[in-house]
Amino acid sequence: MVNDSGQLYTMEGVAAGVIMLLTAYIVISTTSIYTPGDTHIPDMQLEQLGSDVLAMMDTPDREGGTSQLVGFVKNGTETCGGNDLRNEFLTNCKMRAGDEDTKLRAQVYLSYRRTDGTVNTTPLSLPDPEFTGRENAVRVTRWVQLDGILPGIPDIEHSSRPRAVLVEVLLWRA
């Protein structure tokens, strides 16, 4: 025996199934899972790029020679308005396959211990006019081993023993 009540239950079940599937599809498609760890991936990539460029600039071209970074630090802010190190750093950052990245900006600082024992931080490049303070900048540092007379670094004790100074680069995308 067949009656109409079985047909009604079947249609109600199909409709409920369609509604449940539609609801699940809407919920899954509208929610995006954005973990806090994902937000820092571009910053980590930018920091790694800056660290690699500083390491490359601190590697001598030949056995017994001095590196590019040591030469720039020894000259200090005396050469070409103080932007030589920043310009060379940004040029090395842009040496990659594909299109040229013109949005990279940098600011370079040098920290060292003065003769009186205090630590001094001095800029090695002029301030970037496009830096507003709202950009998310990363800090890349490298210790540079120096020896001999350092004409570009004021208030540092000149001696024959090696010195270590800290080169800091703030790197961001404009």
Disulfide bonds with the S-S distance in Angstrom:
none
